[in-house]
Amino acid sequence: MKVAVLRFPGTNCEFDTQYAFEKLGHTTELVWHEEESLPSDIDLVVVPGGFSYGDYLRSGSIARFSPVMKAVSKYAEDGGKVLGICNGFQILTEAGLLPGALKRNNNLHFISKHQYLRVENTDNDFLNKCEAGEVLNIPIAHADGNYYIDDEGLEKLEANGQVLLRYSDSEGNRVVVNGSVTSIAGICNEKKNVFGLMPHPERALEAILGSEDGVKMLKGFES
């Protein structure tokens, strides 16, 4: 599998992401935001975490206008798989590739810690190695991770199995971490080829770092 990892001014997780996929045995290629096309032989595009354009206007709101995002949108429209992690999730919502929006955390503070997540749906290429109801331990690090969508949009997400992950305790019970609607931590689009989550699975690949639960998440794309 070949993975394209985007880079914007302010991105800071591109090398973590590159390391993660290469550790799993895949090849990667970093793609600068000014590129107008994606490599022709890729199987997955990852929009990694960081602070694209310094989050100076609003998280992800400037990056969504970068030339490469037109290519990402076309790639997704044609059925290509796209994964947005943290700031990448924010960029995908700003670009209209995922529904909803990410707001400031309800406590107005940056949150950085390991966090339990409950897997809600596995009928997708991202979480097919997991089990519904399974609890994972994945790091989070964000200030604008408060996922919002209106009641009608939430109803559609639930009906279509687009809610992928929720913040939970070790037993799988929902917890409030940043104010996200119904504790949502990750979603996908209706076609289930575009995925976004605030937690960082690329930081949970080795036991020495506190968790290996990110492995089965990222390996889902190998199917």
C-alpha positions as CSV (number, residue, x, y, z in Angstrom):
1,M,0.0,0.0,0.0
2,K,1.2,3.5,-0.8
3,V,0.2,6.4,1.4
4,A,0.3,10.1,0.5
5,V,0.8,12.4,3.5
6,L,-0.1,16.0,3.1
7,R,2.0,18.9,4.4
8,F,0.9,22.4,5.1
9,P,2.7,25.3,6.8
10,G,2.3,24.5,10.5
11,T,1.7,20.7,10.0
12,N,3.7,18.9,12.8
13,C,2.6,15.3,12.6
14,E,3.6,14.4,9.0
15,F,6.7,12.5,10.1
16,D,4.8,10.7,12.9
17,T,2.3,9.6,10.3
18,Q,5.0,8.6,7.8
19,Y,6.8,6.6,10.5
20,A,3.5,4.9,11.5
21,F,2.6,3.6,8.0
22,E,6.2,2.6,7.2
23,K,6.4,0.7,10.4
24,L,3.4,-1.2,9.2
25,G,5.2,-2.1,6.0
26,H,3.8,0.5,3.6
27,T,5.5,3.1,1.4
28,T,4.8,6.8,1.9
29,E,5.2,10.1,0.0
30,L,5.0,13.5,1.5
31,V,2.9,15.9,-0.6
32,W,3.4,19.7,-0.2
33,H,0.2,21.8,-0.1
34,E,1.1,23.8,-3.2
35,E,1.0,20.7,-5.4
36,E,-2.0,20.6,-7.7
37,S,-2.1,16.8,-8.1
38,L,-1.6,13.7,-6.0
39,P,0.7,10.8,-6.9
40,S,-1.1,8.5,-9.4
41,D,-0.3,5.2,-7.6
42,I,-1.5,5.9,-4.1
43,D,-4.1,3.9,-2.0
44,L,-4.7,6.4,0.8
45,V,-4.4,10.1,1.5
46,V,-3.7,11.2,5.0
47,V,-4.2,14.8,6.2
48,P,-2.2,14.8,9.4
49,G,-2.3,16.8,12.6
50,G,-0.7,20.1,13.5
51,F,-1.6,23.7,13.2
52,S,-2.0,24.4,9.5
53,Y,-1.3,28.1,8.8
54,G,-1.0,28.5,12.6
55,D,-4.8,28.2,13.1
56,Y,-4.7,32.0,12.8
57,L,-8.2,32.3,11.3
58,R,-9.9,29.1,12.4
59,S,-8.5,25.6,12.5
60,G,-8.3,24.2,9.0
61,S,-10.1,27.1,7.4
62,I,-7.1,28.4,5.4
63,A,-5.6,25.0,4.5
64,R,-8.9,24.0,2.8
65,F,-8.0,26.5,0.1
66,S,-4.6,25.1,-0.6
67,P,-4.2,23.8,-4.2
68,V,-3.7,20.2,-3.1
69,M,-7.2,20.1,-1.5
70,K,-8.8,20.3,-5.0
71,A,-7.0,17.2,-5.9
72,V,-8.0,15.6,-2.5
73,S,-11.6,16.4,-3.1
74,K,-11.5,14.9,-6.6
75,Y,-9.7,11.8,-5.3
76,A,-12.4,11.4,-2.6
77,E,-15.2,12.0,-5.2
78,D,-13.8,9.2,-7.3
79,G,-13.9,6.8,-4.3
80,G,-10.3,7.2,-3.0
81,K,-9.7,6.8,0.7
82,V,-8.9,9.8,2.8
83,L,-8.0,10.0,6.5
84,G,-7.9,13.2,8.5
85,I,-6.3,13.1,11.9
86,C,-6.9,16.0,14.4
87,N,-6.1,19.2,12.3
88,G,-6.7,17.0,9.3
89,F,-10.2,16.3,10.6
90,Q,-10.7,20.0,10.9
91,I,-9.5,20.6,7.4
92,L,-11.8,17.9,6.0
93,T,-14.9,19.5,7.6
94,E,-13.9,22.9,6.4
95,A,-13.5,21.5,2.9
96,G,-17.0,20.0,3.0
97,L,-15.6,16.4,2.7
98,L,-17.1,15.6,6.1
99,P,-20.2,17.0,7.8
100,G,-20.2,19.1,10.9
101,A,-17.6,21.4,12.4
102,L,-14.9,21.4,15.1
103,K,-15.2,24.1,17.8
104,R,-13.1,25.2,20.7
105,N,-13.0,22.7,23.6
106,N,-15.7,23.4,26.1
107,N,-13.2,24.1,28.8
108,L,-11.2,26.5,26.5
109,H,-8.0,24.6,27.2
110,F,-5.7,22.5,25.1
111,I,-6.1,18.9,26.1
112,S,-3.2,16.4,25.8
113,K,-3.5,12.9,27.3
114,H,-4.3,9.3,26.5
115,Q,-8.0,8.8,26.2
116,Y,-10.3,5.8,26.0
117,L,-12.5,5.5,22.9
118,R,-15.4,3.2,22.2
119,V,-15.7,1.8,18.7
120,E,-19.2,2.5,17.4
121,N,-19.2,1.1,13.8
122,T,-16.8,-1.3,12.1
123,D,-18.5,-1.5,8.7
124,N,-15.8,0.6,7.1
125,D,-12.2,0.3,5.9
126,F,-10.8,2.2,8.8
127,L,-12.1,0.2,11.8
128,N,-12.8,-3.2,10.2
129,K,-10.0,-4.8,12.3
130,C,-11.8,-3.7,15.5
131,E,-15.0,-4.9,17.1
132,A,-18.1,-2.8,17.8
133,G,-18.1,-1.8,21.5
134,E,-14.3,-2.4,21.8
135,V,-12.5,0.2,23.9
136,L,-9.2,1.6,22.6
137,N,-6.6,3.8,24.3
138,I,-5.4,6.5,22.0
139,P,-3.7,9.9,22.6
140,I,-5.5,13.1,22.0
141,A,-4.0,16.6,21.7
142,H,-6.2,19.4,20.6
143,A,-7.8,22.8,21.5
144,D,-10.5,22.7,18.9
145,G,-11.9,19.2,19.1
146,N,-15.4,19.9,20.1
147,Y,-17.4,18.3,17.3
148,Y,-20.7,19.9,16.4
149,I,-23.5,18.9,14.1
150,D,-27.2,19.9,14.3
151,D,-29.9,17.4,15.3
152,E,-30.9,16.5,11.7
153,G,-27.3,15.9,10.8
154,L,-26.7,13.8,13.9
155,E,-29.7,11.7,13.0
156,K,-28.3,11.0,9.6
157,L,-24.9,10.1,10.9
158,E,-26.4,7.6,13.3
159,A,-28.8,6.1,10.7
160,N,-25.9,5.7,8.2
161,G,-23.4,4.2,10.7
162,Q,-21.1,7.2,10.2
163,V,-20.3,7.7,13.9
164,L,-17.1,5.7,14.3
165,L,-15.7,6.6,17.7
166,R,-16.9,8.1,20.9
167,Y,-14.9,9.3,24.0
168,S,-15.4,6.8,26.8
169,D,-14.1,5.5,30.1
170,S,-12.2,2.2,30.3
171,E,-15.6,0.4,30.4
172,G,-16.9,2.0,27.3
173,N,-19.3,4.4,29.0
174,R,-19.5,7.8,27.3
175,V,-17.6,10.7,28.9
176,V,-17.4,14.4,28.2
177,V,-13.9,15.3,27.1
178,N,-14.2,18.4,25.0
179,G,-18.0,19.0,24.7
180,S,-18.4,17.1,21.4
181,V,-22.0,16.3,20.5
182,T,-22.8,12.9,22.1
183,S,-19.1,12.5,22.8
184,I,-18.2,11.9,19.1
185,A,-14.5,11.5,18.5
186,G,-14.6,10.3,14.8
187,I,-16.9,10.1,11.9
188,C,-16.9,9.2,8.2
189,N,-18.8,10.4,5.1
190,E,-21.9,8.6,3.6
191,K,-19.8,6.7,1.1
192,K,-17.5,5.6,3.9
193,N,-14.3,6.5,2.1
194,V,-13.5,9.7,4.0
195,F,-12.7,9.4,7.7
196,G,-11.9,12.0,10.4
197,L,-11.0,11.7,14.0
198,M,-9.5,14.0,16.7
199,P,-7.4,11.3,18.5
200,H,-3.9,10.3,17.1
201,P,-3.7,6.6,16.2
202,E,-0.2,7.2,14.7
203,R,1.0,7.9,18.3
204,A,-0.3,4.6,19.6
205,L,1.8,2.0,17.7
206,E,4.3,1.0,20.4
207,A,3.8,-0.2,24.0
208,I,6.7,1.9,25.2
209,L,4.7,5.0,24.3
210,G,1.6,3.8,26.3
211,S,-0.5,1.9,23.7
212,E,-0.4,-0.2,20.6
213,D,-4.1,0.2,19.9
214,G,-3.5,2.5,16.9
215,V,-2.0,-0.5,14.9
216,K,-5.4,-2.2,14.3
217,M,-6.9,1.2,13.4
218,L,-4.4,2.0,10.7
219,K,-4.1,-1.6,9.5
220,G,-7.8,-1.5,8.5
221,F,-6.8,0.3,5.3
222,E,-4.9,-2.8,4.2
223,S,-8.1,-4.7,3.6
